[in-house]
């Protein structure tokens, strides 16, 4: 009964638009006052402060700050030029170059909205200038920006690791193949669209000639420092040189050195606004993470986790059936709930149940993050839709209509990821920590 009270109060708070952190606290204290279950108020306070006082949690704001610096440092344009040099003259080549840029930029920022903003601010006007539909271009970037939370290092994977104690390094490895697969499906649709609708090859070839006059050497030297960032971060983690938290710190210093002294795209006076931007982005999430620890403790004391596990294992007898239902639930939640809070709430509650049905803990994390990343580009609250719509100066719902075929392509790739576990676990089995 106490477990049911926790969930009911929490869900009522969400429905009434109460902030998620406040809804978790209300759900946590209600059984304490009404039923003397779920611990005590001092325990709740201690658990909240304990959730905030964690070294691994430092990886989240540091990755956010590194992404902000890279975005303001103009890294996305250099990456785009590199990929466009190789595929720009192919049918649908420039839209594919945008997807590749989002794919690779995700390995720098770890955030969907950051990827959408950094890549979209440059690529949407560029595509429009070459004759591509404005809303379609915005829809492309909105959906491809979701790759930023799948390709490592990923902030949602860090949050899932904090919530479930699953290795962040293994989660980073597990996101590589799914991220590439989703990017491939998006590119297939982009090529089909461009072939069917046609492209202004005259303008495209003229732009490509400007790029080719720079030469491959110049383009590569301009982009090599951006290309090296994920190599250094991930290489250091898997070689054992540093932990994911230390990698996040290194990413900040690397971004500063590259942007200040190599690209010279920012100045020292820009650093304070970057810090303020990162703090604003992380501030709300920090409260959620702190309160999520207390919320999780109350769920444990009220046996809510066991009740959820019992319900799932009683009503579903195969991993296929439970994953199908959960994917549908995650897709709906992704439309109305932010990725970070959804992960820290759902991860620890559902993981024990799906593990009883034979679902790998890393595979489940990949499924959860992939499903929620689609929500970034789906109405009514898809953040990437609003970012891309603002950049394109188009209504988010108009962008959403053009983004729908890209979302379908994403879902097709998701189906393969969900039901073919080795897509997520192959690299972990080979190189996992």
C-alpha positions in Angstrom: 0.0 0.0 0.0 2.8 2.4 0.9 4.5 1.8 -2.5 1.2 2.6 -4.3 0.9 5.9 -2.3 4.4 6.9 -3.4 3.7 6.4 -7.1 0.2 7.9 -7.0 1.4 11.1 -5.3 4.4 11.4 -7.7 2.2 10.9 -10.8 -0.5 13.3 -9.6 2.3 15.9 -9.1 3.6 15.3 -12.6 0.0 15.6 -14.1 -0.5 18.9 -12.2 2.8 20.3 -13.7 4.5 20.3 -10.3 8.3 20.3 -10.9 9.7 16.8 -11.0 12.0 17.2 -8.1 9.2 18.6 -5.9 6.9 15.7 -7.1 9.6 13.2 -5.9 9.8 14.8 -2.5 6.0 14.9 -2.1 5.9 11.2 -3.1 8.7 10.4 -0.6 7.2 12.2 2.5 3.6 11.3 2.0 3.9 7.6 3.3 6.1 8.9 6.1 3.4 11.2 7.4 0.3 9.1 6.6 1.5 5.6 7.2 4.8 5.9 9.1 6.5 3.9 6.3 9.5 4.7 4.1 11.9 5.8 6.8 11.9 9.2 8.5 12.4 12.9 7.5 16.0 13.0 8.8 16.8 9.9 6.8 15.2 11.6 3.7 17.3 14.7 4.2 20.5 12.7 4.6 19.7 10.7 1.5 19.1 13.9 -0.5 22.5 15.4 0.6 24.1 12.0 0.0 22.8 12.0 -3.6 24.4 15.4 -4.3 27.7 14.6 -2.5 29.0 12.1 -5.1 32.2 12.2 -7.2 30.7 10.4 -10.3 28.0 13.1 -10.5 30.7 15.7 -11.3 30.9 14.1 -14.8 27.5 15.6 -15.7 28.2 19.4 -15.3 31.7 18.9 -16.6 30.5 17.3 -19.8 27.9 20.0 -20.2 30.6 22.7 -19.8 32.9 21.0 -22.3 30.0 20.9 -24.8 29.2 24.6 -24.3 32.8 25.6 -24.9 33.1 23.4 -28.0 29.8 24.8 -29.3 30.8 28.4 -28.9 34.2 27.6 -30.3 32.8 26.8 -33.8 33.7 23.2 -33.7 30.6 22.1 -35.6 31.5 24.0 -38.8 35.0 22.4 -38.9 33.5 18.9 -38.5 30.9 19.6 -41.2 33.5 20.7 -43.7 35.4 17.5 -43.1 32.5 15.2 -43.7 31.1 17.3 -46.6 34.5 17.1 -48.3 34.0 13.3 -48.8 30.2 13.0 -49.3 29.1 16.4 -50.5 28.8 15.6 -54.2 26.9 12.4 -53.7 23.0 12.4 -53.9 21.8 13.6 -50.6 25.5 14.1 -49.6 25.2 17.4 -47.7 22.2 16.3 -45.5 24.2 13.1 -44.8 27.2 15.3 -43.8 24.9 17.1 -41.4 23.9 13.7 -39.8 27.5 12.7 -39.6 28.4 16.0 -37.9 25.6 15.4 -35.4 26.9 11.9 -34.9 30.4 13.0 -34.2 29.5 16.2 -32.4 27.5 14.0 -29.9 30.9 12.5 -29.0 31.9 16.0 -27.9 28.8 17.4 -26.3 27.0 14.4 -24.8 23.8 16.3 -25.1 20.9 16.3 -27.6 19.9 19.9 -27.4 23.5 21.1 -27.4 24.2 19.0 -30.6 21.0 20.4 -32.2 21.9 24.0 -31.3 25.6 23.8 -32.3 25.1 21.9 -35.6 21.7 23.5 -36.5 22.9 27.1 -36.1 25.3 26.6 -38.9 23.8 23.8 -41.0 20.2 24.9 -41.3 20.9 28.2 -42.9 23.5 26.5 -45.1 21.1 23.8 -46.4 18.4 26.5 -47.0 20.8 28.6 -49.0 21.4 25.5 -51.3 17.7 25.1 -52.0 16.6 22.5 -49.3 13.3 23.0 -47.6 13.6 25.0 -44.4 11.3 23.0 -42.3 12.7 19.7 -43.6 16.3 20.9 -42.8 15.2 21.8 -39.3 13.4 18.4 -38.9 16.6 16.7 -40.0 18.7 18.5 -37.4 16.1 18.0 -34.7 16.1 14.2 -35.0 19.8 13.8 -35.8 20.5 16.0 -32.7 19.1 13.1 -30.6 22.3 11.1 -31.5 24.1 13.4 -29.0 22.7 11.4 -26.1 23.5 8.0 -27.6 27.0 8.4 -28.9 29.6 8.3 -26.1 30.4 10.2 -23.9 26.7 10.5 -23.2 25.3 12.5 -20.2 22.2 10.2 -20.1 24.4 7.1 -19.9 26.3 8.8 -17.0 22.9 9.4 -15.2 21.8 5.7 -15.8 25.2 4.6 -14.4 24.7 6.8 -11.3 21.1 5.5 -10.8 21.9 1.8 -11.3 25.6 1.3 -10.6 26.1 -0.1 -14.1 29.6 0.7 -15.5 29.6 4.0 -17.3 32.5 2.8 -19.4 30.5 -0.2 -20.6 27.5 2.0 -21.4 29.7 4.3 -23.5 30.9 1.3 -25.4 27.4 0.0 -25.8 26.2 3.3 -27.4 28.6 3.2 -30.3 27.0 0.7 -32.6 23.4 1.7 -31.9 24.3 5.4 -32.5 26.0 4.5 -35.9 23.0 2.3 -36.9 20.5 5.1 -36.2 22.6 7.6 -38.1 22.8 5.1 -41.0 19.0 4.8 -41.1 18.6 8.6 -41.0 21.0 8.9 -43.9 19.2 6.3 -46.0 16.0 8.3 -45.7 17.8 11.6 -46.4 19.2 10.1 -49.7 15.8 8.7 -50.7 14.2 12.1 -50.1 16.8 14.0 -52.0 16.7 11.6 -55.0 12.9 11.8 -55.1 12.6 15.6 -54.6 15.7 16.6 -56.5 18.5 18.9 -55.5 20.0 22.1 -56.9 23.2 20.5 -58.1 24.5 23.8 -59.6 24.5 25.6 -56.2 25.7 22.5 -54.4 28.6 21.9 -56.8 29.6 25.6 -56.6 29.8 25.3 -52.8 31.7 22.1 -53.0 34.3 23.7 -55.3 34.9 26.4 -52.7 35.6 23.6 -50.2 37.8 21.6 -52.6 39.9 24.7 -53.3 41.1 24.5 -49.6 42.4 21.0 -50.2 42.1 17.9 -48.1 45.1 18.8 -46.0 43.7 22.2 -45.0 40.3 20.8 -44.2 41.8 17.9 -42.2 44.1 20.2 -40.2 41.2 22.5 -39.4 39.1 19.6 -38.1 41.7 17.2 -36.6 41.6 18.8 -33.1 37.8 18.4 -33.0 38.1 14.8 -34.3 40.7 14.0 -31.6 38.5 15.0 -28.7 36.4 11.8 -28.4 39.5 9.7 -29.2 41.3 11.1 -26.2 38.3 10.9 -23.9 37.2 7.4 -24.8 40.7 6.1 -25.3 41.7 7.3 -21.9 38.7 5.6 -20.2 39.2 2.2 -21.9 43.0 2.2 -21.5 42.4 2.7 -17.8 44.3 6.1 -17.8 41.4 7.9 -16.2 37.8 7.4 -15.0 34.7 8.8 -16.7 34.6 11.7 -14.2 38.3 12.5 -14.8 37.5 12.2 -18.6 34.8 14.9 -18.2 37.4 17.2 -16.5 39.9 16.6 -19.3 37.2 17.3 -21.9 36.8 20.8 -20.4 40.5 21.6 -20.4 40.9 20.2 -23.9 38.0 22.3 -25.2 39.5 25.4 -23.6 43.0 24.8 -25.0 41.7 24.0 -28.5 39.2 27.0 -28.6 41.5 29.5 -26.9 44.9 28.8 -28.4 44.5 26.6 -31.5 41.3 27.8 -33.2 41.3 31.1 -31.3 37.5 31.2 -31.6 36.9 32.4 -28.0 38.7 34.7 -25.5 39.3 34.6 -21.8 36.4 37.0 -21.1 34.0 34.4 -22.7 34.8 31.8 -20.1 32.6 33.2 -17.3 29.4 33.4 -19.5 30.2 29.8 -20.5 30.3 28.8 -16.8 27.0 30.6 -16.2 25.4 28.8 -19.1 26.6 25.4 -17.9 25.4 26.1 -14.4 21.9 27.2 -15.6 21.7 24.0 -17.7 22.8 21.7 -14.8 21.1 23.5 -11.9 17.6 22.0 -12.4 19.0 18.6 -13.1 21.2 18.7 -10.0 18.1 19.0 -7.8 16.5 16.1 -9.5 19.6 13.9 -9.1 19.8 14.8 -5.4 16.2 14.1 -4.7 16.2 11.0 -6.9 18.5 9.3 -4.4 16.1 10.0 -1.5 13.1 8.9 -3.7 14.9 5.7 -4.6 15.6 5.0 -1.0 11.9 5.4 -0.1 10.9 3.1 -3.0 13.3 0.5 -1.5 11.9 0.8 2.0 8.3 0.6 0.8 9.2 -2.4 -1.3 8.0 -0.6 -4.4 10.9 -2.0 -6.5 9.9 -5.6 -5.6 6.2 -4.9 -6.3 7.1 -3.6 -9.8 9.3 -6.6 -10.4 6.6 -9.0 -9.2 4.0 -7.3 -11.4 6.2 -7.5 -14.5 7.4 -11.1 -14.0 3.8 -12.2 -13.2 2.2 -10.7 -16.3 5.1 -11.0 -18.8 7.0 -14.2 -19.3 9.5 -13.3 -22.0 12.0 -10.6 -22.5 10.4 -9.9 -25.9 7.0 -9.1 -24.5 8.2 -7.0 -21.6 10.6 -5.0 -23.8 7.8 -4.3 -26.3 5.5 -2.9 -23.6 8.3 -0.9 -22.0 9.5 0.6 -25.3 6.0 1.9 -25.9 5.8 3.4 -22.4 9.3 5.0 -22.8 8.3 6.5 -26.2 5.2 8.1 -24.7 7.1 9.3 -21.6 9.8 10.8 -23.8 7.2 13.1 -25.4 6.3 14.7 -22.0 9.3 14.1 -19.7 12.9 15.3 -19.9 15.5 12.6 -20.5 17.5 13.0 -17.3 14.7 12.8 -14.8 13.1 9.9 -16.6 16.3 7.9 -16.5 17.1 8.4 -12.8 13.5 7.5 -11.9 12.8 4.6 -14.3 16.3 3.0 -14.3 16.5 1.6 -10.8 12.8 0.8 -10.6 12.6 -1.3 -13.8 16.1 -2.8 -14.1 15.7 -5.6 -11.4 12.4 -6.7 -13.1 13.8 -7.0 -16.6 17.0 -8.6 -15.4 14.8 -11.5 -14.0 13.6 -12.0 -17.5 17.1 -12.2 -18.9 17.6 -8.7 -20.2 21.2 -7.5 -20.0 21.6 -4.4 -17.7 23.7 -2.6 -20.3 21.3 -3.5 -23.1 18.4 -2.1 -21.1 20.2 1.1 -20.5 20.8 1.5 -24.3 17.1 0.9 -25.0 16.0 3.4 -22.3 18.3 6.1 -23.6 17.4 5.5 -27.3 13.7 5.6 -26.6 13.9 8.8 -24.6 16.1 10.4 -27.2 13.3 10.1 -29.8 11.2 12.2 -27.4 13.6 15.1 -27.9 12.2 15.5 -31.4 8.5 14.6 -30.8 5.7 17.0 -29.8 4.4 18.4 -27.5 7.6 19.0 -25.5 10.4 17.8 -27.6 13.3 20.2 -26.7 15.2 19.6 -30.0 12.1 20.6 -31.9 12.0 23.9 -30.2 15.7 24.5 -30.6 15.6 23.6 -34.3 12.4 25.5 -34.9 13.8 28.6 -33.3 17.0 28.4 -35.4 14.9 28.0 -38.6 12.4 30.6 -37.5 9.6 28.0 -38.0 6.8 26.8 -35.7 7.9 23.6 -33.8 4.8 21.7 -35.0 5.6 22.5 -38.6 9.1 21.2 -38.1 7.6 18.1 -36.4 5.6 17.2 -39.5 8.8 17.3 -41.6 10.7 15.4 -38.9 8.2 12.5 -38.9 9.9 10.4 -41.7 13.2 10.8 -39.9 11.5 9.6 -36.6 10.1 6.6 -38.5 13.7 5.8 -39.7 14.9 6.2 -36.1 12.2 3.7 -34.9 13.1 1.1 -37.5 16.7 1.2 -36.2 15.4 1.1 -32.7 13.5 -2.1 -33.4 16.7 -3.8 -34.4 18.5 -2.4 -31.3 15.8 -3.6 -28.9 15.4 -7.2 -30.3 19.0 -7.9 -31.3 20.9 -7.6 -28.0 24.4 -8.0 -29.5 24.0 -4.6 -31.3 24.4 -3.1 -27.8 26.6 -5.7 -26.1 29.1 -6.7 -28.8 31.7 -4.1 -28.0 31.2 -4.5 -24.3 31.8 -8.3 -24.6 35.0 -7.6 -26.5 36.4 -4.6 -24.7 34.3 -4.0 -21.7 35.7 -3.1 -18.2 
